[in-house]
Amino acid sequence: MSRDADPVRISPYPDGPLIVRGDVVITGPDGEDIVPTRRTVALCRCGVSTIKPWCDGTHKLVNFRTEPPAPE
């Protein structure tokens, strides 16, 4: 990465995906590189997306939560 390039930023979205901003290459489970076509992408954290590694919004349907439930 050159000194002039913006750093890659990864931000967890509450109860949702990881938002990745910047030029990244993601390695898939088969070891092949996946080069995003956009500089900002959403990566699935719930494990239910049908287009993994990308988020398709399914986390809303399955009520995915990033924080553990409060003790009773």
Residue pairs with C-beta under 8 A, 6 or more apart in sequence:
1 7
5 23
6 22
7 22
8 20
8 21
8 22
8 23
8 24
9 20
9 21
9 22
10 18
10 19
10 20
10 21
11 18
11 19
11 21
12 18
12 19
12 45
12 66
13 19
13 42
14 66
15 59
15 64
15 65
15 66
15 67
16 42
16 45
16 55
16 59
16 60
16 64
16 66
17 42
17 43
17 44
17 45
17 55
17 59
18 42
18 43
18 45
19 40
19 41
19 42
19 43
20 36
20 40
20 41
20 42
20 43
21 39
21 40
22 39
23 39
24 36
24 41
25 33
25 34
25 35
26 33
26 34
26 35
26 36
26 43
26 53
27 33
27 34
28 34
28 53
34 53
41 54
42 54
42 55
43 53
43 54
43 55
44 52
44 53
44 54
44 55
44 56
44 58
44 59
45 55
45 59
45 64
45 66
46 58
46 59
46 62
46 64
48 58
48 59
48 61
48 62
48 64
49 55
49 56
49 58
49 59
50 56
50 58
